[in-house]
Amino acid sequence: MEHVPQTTFFNGNSVTRINGSSILRFEDPSAVEEIKLKTYNQVQYAYKALGYKLTRLPDKKFENFDCYVVNAAAENGYTTMNFFDKTNFRLLMIVYPNGNKSLLMEYLFKDQVLFNAYIINTFADSGEKQALKLQQIELNTPISGLWFNCPYKDKVAIPPHIMTGKFESTSGVKTVFTRTKDVQDYYNDQGKIDLRRSLKWANDDTYGLMDEQAVRDKDDPAAAGILVRIISWDDNGYVCHWITGKYTDTQDYKITK
């Protein structure tokens, strides 16, 4: 419950980041361009699709790698530097104009499509590192447009028809539940409640769920707790992030009667 959730929305043109209860809008073209590149699974394809100009620079030899170096420049002047392994021509590292870096550590193929399986991002201003590891691949899965549109104007809060009601998942495992102010009741195929989780709102869009039975059975308390953040909605449903233990996902729900 002490975790401060963060959500970044990118609709193809603008970037909005919700950090706790703060709303940050990015107008800097460089910030938008970097986000746009990262929406592509392979940045090499992004350069082609977005019309970047590629220029070869002098080769660079590191302790463990000998690399070709390629400069990629957008029409607006945004430029990245890219290092390719001479032995297999795979992209190893991308250096962004602000000094941030993406290290492409592992690859894998699925249905003859190449995916980055393990990426380490480093941030020049803070010195922090972020490790991203691919867990699962689903190709051509329909995605709701709600994922990309930020509903917040000047305050981080969700409307009453999303805060409580009866909902059904539209992605992942089918789940039907009723959410009140204090509990979330889950229904089985016969329409009967077979699980109840206690609920506590941390703020106007984030709440925690606790499986009290799992706690009584002395299961891992951390695994029994789920933190949920509702990130977007319309009249018919909503999208949320959830995290429990080491697992996290984004999921859609529709309003039911």
N, C-alpha and C positions, 0 to 999 in steps of 0.2 A: 504493500500500500504506500510505501515511501518512494516508489519509482515515479519519475516524472516522464510521462509519455511524450513522444515527439512524432508528428506526422508531416510529411512534405507532399504537397499537391503540385502536380505539373500537368497542365491541360494542353501542352504543345506550344503555348505562347508565354505563359506567366508562371512564376513560382511563388507559392505561399507556404510558409512553414508555421505549424502550430506547435509551440513549445510550452507545455503546461497550459497556462491560461493566457499566454502571449501570442499575438498574431503578427507574424513578420512577413512582409511582402518584398520580394526582390525585383528591382527594376534594372539592375546592372546586367547588360547584355552578356558579359562574361559568365555570370552565375547561371543565366538561363541557358547559355550554350553548353556549359559543362553538364548540366542536368540532362539536356537533350541528348548529348552523346551517350550518357550512361543509360538511356532507355533502350539502347541497342545491345543485343547480346554480344555482338562482335563489333568493336569500334571501327575495325577496318571496313566493314560494310557501311557503317555510319558515314565515314569519310566519302565513300562513293555515292551514297544516296543523297547526302546533303551538299554535294558539289565542292568538297574541300580540294585545295591545290596541294599536291604532294611534291616535296623537294628532298632529294637525298643530301645528307650532310656527311662529314667525315666519319668513318667507322670509329667505334668506341670499344675498347677491350677492358673488361672487368676481371676480377680475380677468378671467377668461375665461368664467365661467359665472354664470347667474342661476338659483337653485335653490329648489324647494320643500323644506321640512324636515319630516320625519316621525319621531316618537318611537315605537319599538316596544318593548313591555314584556311579558315573560312573567309567568305567575302567581307564580313564585318571586321576582319583583322584578328579574330580570336585564333590562337595558335597553340598546338601541342607538339611535344617531341616524343617520338616513338622508337623503342629499341627492339629489334628483331634478332633472334638467335640465328647465327649463320649456319648452324648444323641442321636445323629443321624449318627455318623461316617463320617460326611461331613468334608472335608478339609477346615480349616478356614484361615490358614496363611502359607506362604512359606518364609523362610529366606535364602537368597542366600549368597555365600561365601564373597562377598564384602560388606555385611551388608544391601543391598537392600531388601525390603520386598514386598510381594504381599498379600493383605488382601482380601479374597474372601467373599464379603458381602452378595450377593444374588444369588440364583439359579433359573432356570426354566426348564421345560420340553417341548420339541416339538417333536412330532412323536416318543415318548419314548426315546428321546436322551436328556441327561442332559447337560445344558449349564450354564456357569457362566454369570450372568446377570449384576453384578455390582462388579467391582474390583477397589481397591485403591492401587496404587504402591507408595512406598516411596523410596527416594534415599539418601543413607547414606552420600555421599560426599557433597551434596548441601542442604539437608534438605527439598527439594521440594517434593510435592505430585502430583500425577497424578490420576484423576478419570476417569474410563472407564465404560460407561453404554451401555448395549446392546440395540440397537434401532430396529433391524429387523433381521430375520433369513431366509436365503434362503439355502436349502440343496442341495448339489451336483451341484452347479452352475459352468459351465465351466469358467476357469480363464486363461487368456492369459499368456504365459510364459514371456512376456515382463515385467510383474509385478516384476519379481524376478532378472532380469539381469541388472546390472548397465552399462549404455552405456558410461559413462564418463571415460576418460583416465587420462588427466592431466589438463583439463579445463572444467568448467561447462558452456556449450553452446549447443544449438540445431541446426541442419542443416537447410538450407533454405527451403527444401521441406516439412518440418514440421512447420516452422514458418508461412508460408502463403500457401493458397491453399483451396480446397474444401474438406470437411470431412463429414463423417456420423458416428453416434454412433453405436457401436456393442454391447453395454450393456445398460440396463436401458431403459428409454423412447427414442423412435426413434427421432433423431435430425439430420437435415442436415443444414450445414452452410458453408459460405465462409469467410475466414479470410484474411484480408489484413493487412497492417502495422498499420492502424488506426481504423478499424472497423471490426465487426463480424456481418454478415447478415444471418438471419435464414429464411429458406424456408418452406412453407406449402406444403400440398400434391399436389397442383396444380403447384408447382415449382415457386411460386411467393414469394417475400420477404414480410414477415409479422412482422418482428421484426429486429431492428438494435440496436446494442450496441456499444458504443464508446469503444476504446481499447487503453491502454497505457502500454508499456513494462516497468517493473520495473528493470529488468536486462536481461541477455541472455536466461533465461528459464522461467521467471515468468511475467505474465501480469495481469492487472486489467480490468474488464468489468463494464460498467455503463449503466443501462437502463435509458436513458434520459427521456423517456415518464413517467416512474414511478416517477422520480424526479419532473417533471412538474406537475404531478397529486398529489404531496405532499404526496406520500407514504413514508414509512420509508426509508431514504437514505441508511442506512446500509444494508437493505434487497435488495435494488436495485443493490448494488455493489457485484461483484464476483471476488475473487482472484484465479487465475489458475496457477498451476505449471506443466509444461510438464516434466515428470520424466524418460521416456524411449521411444524408438522408433525403427523401422526398415524401410525397403523400402516401406512397405505397410500401415503403420499407427503408432499410438502412444498411450501412456497411460498418463493420467494426474490426479493430485489431484486438487480438487476445494473446496473452503470454502466460505460461505455466511452466515452472521449472526451466528447462532449456528449450522448450518448444514455443513457437509463436506462429501466427497465421493471420490472414485477412479473410473475412467471411461476410457473406450477404444474407440478409433475412427479409422476408416479406411479412406484412401485417395480415393476420388471418382473423376470421370471425369465430 
